[in-house]
Amino acid sequence: MTTEQQRDEGRTAVQVACDTEVSGCVFLMRTEADDKDRLLEITRDHVSEQHGKEYSLEEIEEQHMTDVEV
Ligand SMILES: [Zn+2]
């Protein structure tokens, strides 16, 4: 017996794609909006480790984060 996951209406998620900045990288992550800060930190670490570039969390949020419908 399984129970369907409940869905809140108007719930949103956020998505960050690295390939907009660095050609050839397929880094793409999506998470719930509530977990946005963690996603930003993961992305910052990815860009730092994989591409040797330093971005602030604000820069990533403004330039690379998009809202997506769940
Ligand atoms: Zn990347």
N, CA, C, O and the ligand as a Tripos MOL2 file, in Angstrom:
@<TRIPOS>MOLECULE
protein
  281   279    71     0     0
PROTEIN
NO_CHARGES

@<TRIPOS>ATOM
      1 N           0.8390   -1.1970    0.0000 N.3       1 MET1
      2 CA          0.0000    0.0000    0.0000 C.3       1 MET1
      3 C           0.8770    1.2510    0.0000 C.2       1 MET1
      4 O           1.7530    1.4030    0.8510 O.2       1 MET1
      5 N           0.6400    2.1150   -0.9320 N.am      2 THR2
      6 CA          1.4460    3.3260   -0.9960 C.3       2 THR2
      7 C           0.5590    4.5500   -0.8570 C.2       2 THR2
      8 O          -0.6270    4.5320   -1.1860 O.2       2 THR2
      9 N           1.1470    5.5660   -0.3810 N.am      3 THR3
     10 CA          0.4220    6.8240   -0.2300 C.3       3 THR3
     11 C           1.0500    7.8720   -1.1390 C.2       3 THR3
     12 O           2.2690    8.0380   -1.1730 O.2       3 THR3
     13 N           0.2070    8.5630   -1.8600 N.am      4 GLU4
     14 CA          0.7440    9.5980   -2.7380 C.3       4 GLU4
     15 C           1.3310   10.7410   -1.9270 C.2       4 GLU4
     16 O           0.8020   11.1340   -0.8870 O.2       4 GLU4
     17 N           2.4180   11.2510   -2.4250 N.am      5 GLN5
     18 CA          3.0220   12.3950   -1.7470 C.3       5 GLN5
     19 C           2.1050   13.6070   -1.8600 C.2       5 GLN5
     20 O           1.5390   13.9010   -2.9130 O.2       5 GLN5
     21 N           1.9850   14.2840   -0.7490 N.am      6 GLN6
     22 CA          1.1530   15.4780   -0.7840 C.3       6 GLN6
     23 C           1.8750   16.6080   -1.4930 C.2       6 GLN6
     24 O           3.0940   16.7540   -1.3970 O.2       6 GLN6
     25 N           1.0990   17.3930   -2.2010 N.am      7 ARG7
     26 CA          1.6930   18.5390   -2.8890 C.3       7 ARG7
     27 C           1.0220   19.8280   -2.4520 C.2       7 ARG7
     28 O          -0.2030   19.9440   -2.4570 O.2       7 ARG7
     29 N           1.8300   20.7740   -2.0810 N.am      8 ASP8
     30 CA          1.2870   22.0910   -1.7770 C.3       8 ASP8
     31 C           1.1330   22.8670   -3.0680 C.2       8 ASP8
     32 O           2.0110   22.8490   -3.9300 O.2       8 ASP8
     33 N           0.0210   23.5380   -3.1880 N.am      9 GLU9
     34 CA         -0.1710   24.3410   -4.3950 C.3       9 GLU9
     35 C           0.7600   25.5420   -4.3930 C.2       9 GLU9
     36 O           1.0140   26.1470   -3.3510 O.2       9 GLU9
     37 N           1.2550   25.8720   -5.5480 N.am     10 GLY10
     38 CA          2.1210   27.0320   -5.6630 C.3      10 GLY10
     39 C           3.5210   26.7790   -5.1600 C.2      10 GLY10
     40 O           4.3190   27.7060   -5.0240 O.2      10 GLY10
     41 N           3.8150   25.5450   -4.8870 N.am     11 ARG11
     42 CA          5.1590   25.2120   -4.4350 C.3      11 ARG11
     43 C           6.1410   25.3980   -5.5810 C.2      11 ARG11
     44 O           5.8460   25.0500   -6.7250 O.2      11 ARG11
     45 N           7.2820   25.9360   -5.2790 N.am     12 THR12
     46 CA          8.2560   26.1940   -6.3300 C.3      12 THR12
     47 C           9.5860   25.5380   -6.0060 C.2      12 THR12
     48 O           9.8860   25.1920   -4.8630 O.2      12 THR12
     49 N          10.3410   25.3900   -7.0310 N.am     13 ALA13
     50 CA         11.6950   24.8770   -6.8740 C.3      13 ALA13
     51 C          12.6470   25.8490   -7.5550 C.2      13 ALA13
     52 O          12.2330   26.7070   -8.3350 O.2      13 ALA13
     53 N          13.9000   25.7000   -7.2500 N.am     14 VAL14
     54 CA         14.9030   26.5290   -7.9060 C.3      14 VAL14
     55 C          15.9160   25.6230   -8.5980 C.2      14 VAL14
     56 O          16.1580   24.4880   -8.1840 O.2      14 VAL14
     57 N          16.4820   26.1500   -9.6360 N.am     15 GLN15
     58 CA         17.4060   25.3570  -10.4320 C.3      15 GLN15
     59 C          18.6290   26.1950  -10.7800 C.2      15 GLN15
     60 O          18.5190   27.3830  -11.0830 O.2      15 GLN15
     61 N          19.7780   25.5680  -10.7330 N.am     16 VAL16
     62 CA         21.0020   26.2430  -11.1320 C.3      16 VAL16
     63 C          21.6870   25.4090  -12.2070 C.2      16 VAL16
     64 O          21.9180   24.2120  -12.0340 O.2      16 VAL16
     65 N          22.0020   26.0560  -13.3060 N.am     17 ALA17
     66 CA         22.7230   25.3830  -14.3750 C.3      17 ALA17
     67 C          24.0540   26.0750  -14.5740 C.2      17 ALA17
     68 O          24.1230   27.2920  -14.7420 O.2      17 ALA17
     69 N          25.1090   25.2820  -14.5520 N.am     18 CYS18
     70 CA         26.4510   25.8410  -14.6680 C.3      18 CYS18
     71 C          26.7990   26.1270  -16.1240 C.2      18 CYS18
     72 O          27.5990   27.0210  -16.4010 O.2      18 CYS18
     73 N          26.2180   25.3920  -17.0450 N.am     19 ASP19
     74 CA         26.6590   25.4600  -18.4360 C.3      19 ASP19
     75 C          26.3650   26.7880  -19.1090 C.2      19 ASP19
     76 O          26.8200   27.0220  -20.2290 O.2      19 ASP19
     77 N          25.6210   27.6530  -18.4560 N.am     20 THR20
     78 CA         25.3940   28.9570  -19.0550 C.3      20 THR20
     79 C          26.6740   29.7770  -19.0290 C.2      20 THR20
     80 O          26.8790   30.6620  -19.8610 O.2      20 THR20
     81 N          27.5200   29.4740  -18.0750 N.am     21 GLU21
     82 CA         28.7540   30.2490  -17.9210 C.3      21 GLU21
     83 C          29.9530   29.5320  -18.5270 C.2      21 GLU21
     84 O          30.8130   30.1630  -19.1400 O.2      21 GLU21
     85 N          30.0080   28.2410  -18.3600 N.am     22 VAL22
     86 CA         31.1770   27.4890  -18.7930 C.3      22 VAL22
     87 C          30.7530   26.4320  -19.8060 C.2      22 VAL22
     88 O          30.0860   25.4570  -19.4580 O.2      22 VAL22
     89 N          31.1290   26.6240  -21.0140 N.am     23 SER23
     90 CA         30.7360   25.6990  -22.0700 C.3      23 SER23
     91 C          31.2480   24.2930  -21.8010 C.2      23 SER23
     92 O          32.4000   24.0970  -21.4130 O.2      23 SER23
     93 N          30.3810   23.3300  -22.0130 N.am     24 GLY24
     94 CA         30.7980   21.9480  -21.8670 C.3      24 GLY24
     95 C          30.4970   21.3430  -20.5160 C.2      24 GLY24
     96 O          30.5840   20.1250  -20.3660 O.2      24 GLY24
     97 N          30.1540   22.1280  -19.5460 N.am     25 CYS25
     98 CA         29.8250   21.6070  -18.2290 C.3      25 CYS25
     99 C          28.3280   21.3550  -18.1470 C.2      25 CYS25
    100 O          27.5200   22.2030  -18.5240 O.2      25 CYS25
    101 N          27.9780   20.2020  -17.6580 N.am     26 VAL26
    102 CA         26.5630   19.8350  -17.6160 C.3      26 VAL26
    103 C          26.0040   19.8660  -16.1980 C.2      26 VAL26
    104 O          24.9460   19.3050  -15.9160 O.2      26 VAL26
    105 N          26.7350   20.5310  -15.3200 N.am     27 PHE27
    106 CA         26.2610   20.6310  -13.9330 C.3      27 PHE27
    107 C          24.8770   21.2760  -13.8910 C.2      27 PHE27
    108 O          24.6730   22.3880  -14.3770 O.2      27 PHE27
    109 N          23.9530   20.5620  -13.3090 N.am     28 LEU28
    110 CA         22.5960   21.0780  -13.1940 C.3      28 LEU28
    111 C          21.9830   20.5300  -11.9250 C.2      28 LEU28
    112 O          21.9520   19.3180  -11.7090 O.2      28 LEU28
    113 N          21.5000   21.4210  -11.0910 N.am     29 MET29
    114 CA         20.8740   20.9510   -9.8580 C.3      29 MET29
    115 C          19.5680   21.6740   -9.6240 C.2      29 MET29
    116 O          19.4090   22.8510   -9.9500 O.2      29 MET29
    117 N          18.6440   20.9370   -9.0510 N.am     30 ARG30
    118 CA         17.3460   21.5060   -8.7310 C.3      30 ARG30
    119 C          16.9840   21.1070   -7.3160 C.2      30 ARG30
    120 O          17.2490   19.9840   -6.8870 O.2      30 ARG30
    121 N          16.3800   22.0290   -6.6000 N.am     31 THR31
    122 CA         15.9750   21.7170   -5.2370 C.3      31 THR31
    123 C          14.7720   22.5530   -4.8640 C.2      31 THR31
    124 O          14.4000   23.4810   -5.5820 O.2      31 THR31
    125 N          14.1740   22.2270   -3.7500 N.am     32 GLU32
    126 CA         13.0460   23.0260   -3.2870 C.3      32 GLU32
    127 C          13.5210   24.4120   -2.8950 C.2      32 GLU32
    128 O          14.6560   24.6090   -2.4590 O.2      32 GLU32
    129 N          12.6260   25.3580   -3.0620 N.am     33 ALA33
    130 CA         12.9870   26.7410   -2.7700 C.3      33 ALA33
    131 C          13.4790   26.9070   -1.3360 C.2      33 ALA33
    132 O          14.3470   27.7360   -1.0630 O.2      33 ALA33
    133 N          12.9310   26.1320   -0.4400 N.am     34 ASP34
    134 CA         13.3420   26.2060    0.9650 C.3      34 ASP34
    135 C          14.7980   25.8160    1.1650 C.2      34 ASP34
    136 O          15.4330   26.2020    2.1460 O.2      34 ASP34
    137 N          15.3050   25.0550    0.2310 N.am     35 ASP35
    138 CA         16.6660   24.5350    0.3570 C.3      35 ASP35
    139 C          17.6460   25.3140   -0.5240 C.2      35 ASP35
    140 O          18.7250   24.8320   -0.8650 O.2      35 ASP35
    141 N          17.2420   26.5050   -0.8710 N.am     36 LYS36
    142 CA         17.9870   27.3260   -1.8220 C.3      36 LYS36
    143 C          19.4150   27.6130   -1.3700 C.2      36 LYS36
    144 O          20.3520   27.5410   -2.1650 O.2      36 LYS36
    145 N          19.5700   27.9340   -0.1060 N.am     37 ASP37
    146 CA         20.8980   28.3050    0.3970 C.3      37 ASP37
    147 C          21.9020   27.1720    0.2140 C.2      37 ASP37
    148 O          23.0590   27.3900   -0.1450 O.2      37 ASP37
    149 N          21.4320   25.9780    0.4680 N.am     38 ARG38
    150 CA         22.3110   24.8230    0.3280 C.3      38 ARG38
    151 C          22.7040   24.6210   -1.1350 C.2      38 ARG38
    152 O          23.8530   24.3020   -1.4410 O.2      38 ARG38
    153 N          21.7530   24.8070   -2.0180 N.am     39 LEU39
    154 CA         22.0320   24.6740   -3.4420 C.3      39 LEU39
    155 C          23.0740   25.7040   -3.8850 C.2      39 LEU39
    156 O          23.9670   25.3970   -4.6750 O.2      39 LEU39
    157 N          22.9490   26.9030   -3.3760 N.am     40 LEU40
    158 CA         23.9100   27.9500   -3.7270 C.3      40 LEU40
    159 C          25.3110   27.5780   -3.2660 C.2      40 LEU40
    160 O          26.2880   27.8050   -3.9780 O.2      40 LEU40
    161 N          25.4020   27.0110   -2.0830 N.am     41 GLU41
    162 CA         26.7190   26.6300   -1.5640 C.3      41 GLU41
    163 C          27.3250   25.4820   -2.3590 C.2      41 GLU41
    164 O          28.5240   25.4740   -2.6350 O.2      41 GLU41
    165 N          26.5000   24.5210   -2.7230 N.am     42 ILE42
    166 CA         26.9800   23.4010   -3.5370 C.3      42 ILE42
    167 C          27.4820   23.9120   -4.8800 C.2      42 ILE42
    168 O          28.5240   23.4820   -5.3740 O.2      42 ILE42
    169 N          26.7300   24.8300   -5.4560 N.am     43 THR43
    170 CA         27.1090   25.3770   -6.7560 C.3      43 THR43
    171 C          28.4000   26.1800   -6.6590 C.2      43 THR43
    172 O          29.2670   26.0910   -7.5280 O.2      43 THR43
    173 N          28.5150   26.9590   -5.5990 N.am     44 ARG44
    174 CA         29.7280   27.7370   -5.4040 C.3      44 ARG44
    175 C          30.9470   26.8110   -5.2940 C.2      44 ARG44
    176 O          31.9890   27.0710   -5.8950 O.2      44 ARG44
    177 N          30.8050   25.7440   -4.5310 N.am     45 ASP45
    178 CA         31.9020   24.7890   -4.3930 C.3      45 ASP45
    179 C          32.2230   24.1200   -5.7210 C.2      45 ASP45
    180 O          33.3910   23.9130   -6.0510 O.2      45 ASP45
    181 N          31.1980   23.7880   -6.4740 N.am     46 HIS46
    182 CA         31.4020   23.1590   -7.7840 C.3      46 HIS46
    183 C          32.2050   24.0760   -8.7020 C.2      46 HIS46
    184 O          33.1910   23.6540   -9.3060 O.2      46 HIS46
    185 N          31.7810   25.3100   -8.7990 N.am     47 VAL47
    186 CA         32.4490   26.2530   -9.6960 C.3      47 VAL47
    187 C          33.8940   26.4950   -9.2550 C.2      47 VAL47
    188 O          34.7980   26.6240  -10.0810 O.2      47 VAL47
    189 N          34.0880   26.5530   -7.9540 N.am     48 SER48
    190 CA         35.4240   26.7660   -7.4180 C.3      48 SER48
    191 C          36.3360   25.5780   -7.7030 C.2      48 SER48
    192 O          37.4780   25.7430   -8.1320 O.2      48 SER48
    193 N          35.8180   24.3860   -7.4600 N.am     49 GLU49
    194 CA         36.6430   23.1850   -7.6040 C.3      49 GLU49
    195 C          36.8350   22.7820   -9.0630 C.2      49 GLU49
    196 O          37.9260   22.3720   -9.4590 O.2      49 GLU49
    197 N          35.7840   22.8990   -9.8540 N.am     50 GLN50
    198 CA         35.8350   22.4090  -11.2280 C.3      50 GLN50
    199 C          36.3300   23.4570  -12.2170 C.2      50 GLN50
    200 O          36.9110   23.1210  -13.2490 O.2      50 GLN50
    201 N          36.0980   24.7160  -11.9000 N.am     51 HIS51
    202 CA         36.4060   25.7550  -12.8730 C.3      51 HIS51
    203 C          37.3730   26.8060  -12.3480 C.2      51 HIS51
    204 O          37.8040   27.6930  -13.0840 O.2      51 HIS51
    205 N          37.7080   26.6960  -11.0730 N.am     52 GLY52
    206 CA         38.6610   27.6250  -10.5030 C.3      52 GLY52
    207 C          38.1880   29.0640  -10.4750 C.2      52 GLY52
    208 O          38.9920   29.9960  -10.5070 O.2      52 GLY52
    209 N          36.8770   29.2380  -10.4150 N.am     53 LYS53
    210 CA         36.3260   30.5940  -10.3600 C.3      53 LYS53
    211 C          35.5960   30.8040   -9.0510 C.2      53 LYS53
    212 O          34.9330   29.9030   -8.5370 O.2      53 LYS53
    213 N          35.7250   31.9940   -8.5280 N.am     54 GLU54
    214 CA         35.0750   32.2950   -7.2640 C.3      54 GLU54
    215 C          33.8700   33.1920   -7.5000 C.2      54 GLU54
    216 O          33.9850   34.2860   -8.0520 O.2      54 GLU54
    217 N          32.7290   32.7130   -7.0750 N.am     55 TYR55
    218 CA         31.5130   33.5140   -7.1470 C.3      55 TYR55
    219 C          30.9450   33.6460   -5.7490 C.2      55 TYR55
    220 O          31.0920   32.7560   -4.9120 O.2      55 TYR55
    221 N          30.3020   34.7590   -5.5140 N.am     56 SER56
    222 CA         29.5850   34.8980   -4.2480 C.3      56 SER56
    223 C          28.2290   34.2270   -4.3960 C.2      56 SER56
    224 O          27.7400   34.0280   -5.5070 O.2      56 SER56
    225 N          27.6350   33.8840   -3.2760 N.am     57 LEU57
    226 CA         26.3150   33.2600   -3.3210 C.3      57 LEU57
    227 C          25.3090   34.1900   -3.9960 C.2      57 LEU57
    228 O          24.4080   33.7360   -4.7020 O.2      57 LEU57
    229 N          25.4690   35.4830   -3.7760 N.am     58 GLU58
    230 CA         24.5400   36.4400   -4.3890 C.3      58 GLU58
    231 C          24.6740   36.4490   -5.9050 C.2      58 GLU58
    232 O          23.6780   36.5170   -6.6260 O.2      58 GLU58
    233 N          25.9060   36.3810   -6.3800 N.am     59 GLU59
    234 CA         26.1230   36.3680   -7.8240 C.3      59 GLU59
    235 C          25.4900   35.1400   -8.4620 C.2      59 GLU59
    236 O          24.8550   35.2230   -9.5140 O.2      59 GLU59
    237 N          25.6730   34.0160   -7.8140 N.am     60 ILE60
    238 CA         25.0910   32.7870   -8.3510 C.3      60 ILE60
    239 C          23.5730   32.8930   -8.3710 C.2      60 ILE60
    240 O          22.9200   32.5280   -9.3490 O.2      60 ILE60
    241 N          23.0350   33.3930   -7.2880 N.am     61 GLU61
    242 CA         21.5740   33.4940   -7.2110 C.3      61 GLU61
    243 C          21.0290   34.4340   -8.2870 C.2      61 GLU61
    244 O          20.0210   34.1350   -8.9260 O.2      61 GLU61
    245 N          21.6940   35.5560   -8.4800 N.am     62 GLU62
    246 CA         21.1940   36.5450   -9.4370 C.3      62 GLU62
    247 C          21.3960   36.1120  -10.8860 C.2      62 GLU62
    248 O          20.5490   36.3660  -11.7420 O.2      62 GLU62
    249 N          22.5190   35.4600  -11.1530 N.am     63 GLN63
    250 CA         22.8820   35.2220  -12.5410 C.3      63 GLN63
    251 C          22.5480   33.8170  -13.0380 C.2      63 GLN63
    252 O          22.3780   33.6060  -14.2380 O.2      63 GLN63
    253 N          22.4560   32.8830  -12.1420 N.am     64 HIS64
    254 CA         22.3490   31.4920  -12.6050 C.3      64 HIS64
    255 C          21.1500   30.7350  -12.0480 C.2      64 HIS64
    256 O          20.8210   29.6500  -12.5290 O.2      64 HIS64
    257 N          20.5060   31.2940  -11.0510 N.am     65 MET65
    258 CA         19.4010   30.5640  -10.4550 C.3      65 MET65
    259 C          18.0830   30.9510  -11.1290 C.2      65 MET65
    260 O          17.7990   32.1310  -11.3370 O.2      65 MET65
    261 N          17.2970   29.9510  -11.4600 N.am     66 THR66
    262 CA         15.9940   30.2110  -12.0430 C.3      66 THR66
    263 C          14.9200   29.4730  -11.2610 C.2      66 THR66
    264 O          15.1600   28.3930  -10.7200 O.2      66 THR66
    265 N          13.7480   30.0600  -11.2090 N.am     67 ASP67
    266 CA         12.6230   29.3920  -10.5600 C.3      67 ASP67
    267 C          11.9790   28.4250  -11.5400 C.2      67 ASP67
    268 O          11.8250   28.7310  -12.7220 O.2      67 ASP67
    269 N          11.6160   27.2870  -11.0510 N.am     68 VAL68
    270 CA         10.9420   26.3120  -11.9010 C.3      68 VAL68
    271 C           9.6930   25.7990  -11.1900 C.2      68 VAL68
    272 O           9.6270   25.7700   -9.9610 O.2      68 VAL68
    273 N           8.7270   25.4040  -11.9720 N.am     69 GLU69
    274 CA          7.5070   24.8270  -11.4000 C.3      69 GLU69
    275 C           7.7720   23.3880  -11.0050 C.2      69 GLU69
    276 O           8.4810   22.6560  -11.6960 O.2      69 GLU69
    277 N           7.1970   22.9980   -9.8940 N.am     70 VAL70
    278 CA          7.3680   21.6150   -9.4710 C.3      70 VAL70
    279 C           6.2810   20.7570  -10.1140 C.2      70 VAL70
    280 O           6.2370   19.5470   -9.8910 O.2      70 VAL70
    281 ZN         30.4550   23.5470  -13.9890 Zn       71 ZN71
@<TRIPOS>BOND
     1     1     2 1
     2     2     3 1
     3     3     4 2
     4     3     5 am
     5     5     6 1
     6     6     7 1
     7     7     8 2
     8     7     9 am
     9     9    10 1
    10    10    11 1
    11    11    12 2
    12    11    13 am
    13    13    14 1
    14    14    15 1
    15    15    16 2
    16    15    17 am
    17    17    18 1
    18    18    19 1
    19    19    20 2
    20    19    21 am
    21    21    22 1
    22    22    23 1
    23    23    24 2
    24    23    25 am
    25    25    26 1
    26    26    27 1
    27    27    28 2
    28    27    29 am
    29    29    30 1
    30    30    31 1
    31    31    32 2
    32    31    33 am
    33    33    34 1
    34    34    35 1
    35    35    36 2
    36    35    37 am
    37    37    38 1
    38    38    39 1
    39    39    40 2
    40    39    41 am
    41    41    42 1
    42    42    43 1
    43    43    44 2
    44    43    45 am
    45    45    46 1
    46    46    47 1
    47    47    48 2
    48    47    49 am
    49    49    50 1
    50    50    51 1
    51    51    52 2
    52    51    53 am
    53    53    54 1
    54    54    55 1
    55    55    56 2
    56    55    57 am
    57    57    58 1
    58    58    59 1
    59    59    60 2
    60    59    61 am
    61    61    62 1
    62    62    63 1
    63    63    64 2
    64    63    65 am
    65    65    66 1
    66    66    67 1
    67    67    68 2
    68    67    69 am
    69    69    70 1
    70    70    71 1
    71    71    72 2
    72    71    73 am
    73    73    74 1
    74    74    75 1
    75    75    76 2
    76    75    77 am
    77    77    78 1
    78    78    79 1
    79    79    80 2
    80    79    81 am
    81    81    82 1
    82    82    83 1
    83    83    84 2
    84    83    85 am
    85    85    86 1
    86    86    87 1
    87    87    88 2
    88    87    89 am
    89    89    90 1
    90    90    91 1
    91    91    92 2
    92    91    93 am
    93    93    94 1
    94    94    95 1
    95    95    96 2
    96    95    97 am
    97    97    98 1
    98    98    99 1
    99    99   100 2
   100    99   101 am
   101   101   102 1
   102   102   103 1
   103   103   104 2
   104   103   105 am
   105   105   106 1
   106   106   107 1
   107   107   108 2
   108   107   109 am
   109   109   110 1
   110   110   111 1
   111   111   112 2
   112   111   113 am
   113   113   114 1
   114   114   115 1
   115   115   116 2
   116   115   117 am
   117   117   118 1
   118   118   119 1
   119   119   120 2
   120   119   121 am
   121   121   122 1
   122   122   123 1
   123   123   124 2
   124   123   125 am
   125   125   126 1
   126   126   127 1
   127   127   128 2
   128   127   129 am
   129   129   130 1
   130   130   131 1
   131   131   132 2
   132   131   133 am
   133   133   134 1
   134   134   135 1
   135   135   136 2
   136   135   137 am
   137   137   138 1
   138   138   139 1
   139   139   140 2
   140   139   141 am
   141   141   142 1
   142   142   143 1
   143   143   144 2
   144   143   145 am
   145   145   146 1
   146   146   147 1
   147   147   148 2
   148   147   149 am
   149   149   150 1
   150   150   151 1
   151   151   152 2
   152   151   153 am
   153   153   154 1
   154   154   155 1
   155   155   156 2
   156   155   157 am
   157   157   158 1
   158   158   159 1
   159   159   160 2
   160   159   161 am
   161   161   162 1
   162   162   163 1
   163   163   164 2
   164   163   165 am
   165   165   166 1
   166   166   167 1
   167   167   168 2
   168   167   169 am
   169   169   170 1
   170   170   171 1
   171   171   172 2
   172   171   173 am
   173   173   174 1
   174   174   175 1
   175   175   176 2
   176   175   177 am
   177   177   178 1
   178   178   179 1
   179   179   180 2
   180   179   181 am
   181   181   182 1
   182   182   183 1
   183   183   184 2
   184   183   185 am
   185   185   186 1
   186   186   187 1
   187   187   188 2
   188   187   189 am
   189   189   190 1
   190   190   191 1
   191   191   192 2
   192   191   193 am
   193   193   194 1
   194   194   195 1
   195   195   196 2
   196   195   197 am
   197   197   198 1
   198   198   199 1
   199   199   200 2
   200   199   201 am
   201   201   202 1
   202   202   203 1
   203   203   204 2
   204   203   205 am
   205   205   206 1
   206   206   207 1
   207   207   208 2
   208   207   209 am
   209   209   210 1
   210   210   211 1
   211   211   212 2
   212   211   213 am
   213   213   214 1
   214   214   215 1
   215   215   216 2
   216   215   217 am
   217   217   218 1
   218   218   219 1
   219   219   220 2
   220   219   221 am
   221   221   222 1
   222   222   223 1
   223   223   224 2
   224   223   225 am
   225   225   226 1
   226   226   227 1
   227   227   228 2
   228   227   229 am
   229   229   230 1
   230   230   231 1
   231   231   232 2
   232   231   233 am
   233   233   234 1
   234   234   235 1
   235   235   236 2
   236   235   237 am
   237   237   238 1
   238   238   239 1
   239   239   240 2
   240   239   241 am
   241   241   242 1
   242   242   243 1
   243   243   244 2
   244   243   245 am
   245   245   246 1
   246   246   247 1
   247   247   248 2
   248   247   249 am
   249   249   250 1
   250   250   251 1
   251   251   252 2
   252   251   253 am
   253   253   254 1
   254   254   255 1
   255   255   256 2
   256   255   257 am
   257   257   258 1
   258   258   259 1
   259   259   260 2
   260   259   261 am
   261   261   262 1
   262   262   263 1
   263   263   264 2
   264   263   265 am
   265   265   266 1
   266   266   267 1
   267   267   268 2
   268   267   269 am
   269   269   270 1
   270   270   271 1
   271   271   272 2
   272   271   273 am
   273   273   274 1
   274   274   275 1
   275   275   276 2
   276   275   277 am
   277   277   278 1
   278   278   279 1
   279   279   280 2
@<TRIPOS>SUBSTRUCTURE
     1 MET1         2 RESIDUE 1 A MET
     2 THR2         6 RESIDUE 1 A THR
     3 THR3        10 RESIDUE 1 A THR
     4 GLU4        14 RESIDUE 1 A GLU
     5 GLN5        18 RESIDUE 1 A GLN
     6 GLN6        22 RESIDUE 1 A GLN
     7 ARG7        26 RESIDUE 1 A ARG
     8 ASP8        30 RESIDUE 1 A ASP
     9 GLU9        34 RESIDUE 1 A GLU
    10 GLY10       38 RESIDUE 1 A GLY
    11 ARG11       42 RESIDUE 1 A ARG
    12 THR12       46 RESIDUE 1 A THR
    13 ALA13       50 RESIDUE 1 A ALA
    14 VAL14       54 RESIDUE 1 A VAL
    15 GLN15       58 RESIDUE 1 A GLN
    16 VAL16       62 RESIDUE 1 A VAL
    17 ALA17       66 RESIDUE 1 A ALA
    18 CYS18       70 RESIDUE 1 A CYS
    19 ASP19       74 RESIDUE 1 A ASP
    20 THR20       78 RESIDUE 1 A THR
    21 GLU21       82 RESIDUE 1 A GLU
    22 VAL22       86 RESIDUE 1 A VAL
    23 SER23       90 RESIDUE 1 A SER
    24 GLY24       94 RESIDUE 1 A GLY
    25 CYS25       98 RESIDUE 1 A CYS
    26 VAL26      102 RESIDUE 1 A VAL
    27 PHE27      106 RESIDUE 1 A PHE
    28 LEU28      110 RESIDUE 1 A LEU
    29 MET29      114 RESIDUE 1 A MET
    30 ARG30      118 RESIDUE 1 A ARG
    31 THR31      122 RESIDUE 1 A THR
    32 GLU32      126 RESIDUE 1 A GLU
    33 ALA33      130 RESIDUE 1 A ALA
    34 ASP34      134 RESIDUE 1 A ASP
    35 ASP35      138 RESIDUE 1 A ASP
    36 LYS36      142 RESIDUE 1 A LYS
    37 ASP37      146 RESIDUE 1 A ASP
    38 ARG38      150 RESIDUE 1 A ARG
    39 LEU39      154 RESIDUE 1 A LEU
    40 LEU40      158 RESIDUE 1 A LEU
    41 GLU41      162 RESIDUE 1 A GLU
    42 ILE42      166 RESIDUE 1 A ILE
    43 THR43      170 RESIDUE 1 A THR
    44 ARG44      174 RESIDUE 1 A ARG
    45 ASP45      178 RESIDUE 1 A ASP
    46 HIS46      182 RESIDUE 1 A HIS
    47 VAL47      186 RESIDUE 1 A VAL
    48 SER48      190 RESIDUE 1 A SER
    49 GLU49      194 RESIDUE 1 A GLU
    50 GLN50      198 RESIDUE 1 A GLN
    51 HIS51      202 RESIDUE 1 A HIS
    52 GLY52      206 RESIDUE 1 A GLY
    53 LYS53      210 RESIDUE 1 A LYS
    54 GLU54      214 RESIDUE 1 A GLU
    55 TYR55      218 RESIDUE 1 A TYR
    56 SER56      222 RESIDUE 1 A SER
    57 LEU57      226 RESIDUE 1 A LEU
    58 GLU58      230 RESIDUE 1 A GLU
    59 GLU59      234 RESIDUE 1 A GLU
    60 ILE60      238 RESIDUE 1 A ILE
    61 GLU61      242 RESIDUE 1 A GLU
    62 GLU62      246 RESIDUE 1 A GLU
    63 GLN63      250 RESIDUE 1 A GLN
    64 HIS64      254 RESIDUE 1 A HIS
    65 MET65      258 RESIDUE 1 A MET
    66 THR66      262 RESIDUE 1 A THR
    67 ASP67      266 RESIDUE 1 A ASP
    68 VAL68      270 RESIDUE 1 A VAL
    69 GLU69      274 RESIDUE 1 A GLU
    70 VAL70      278 RESIDUE 1 A VAL
    71 ZN71       281 GROUP 0 **** ****
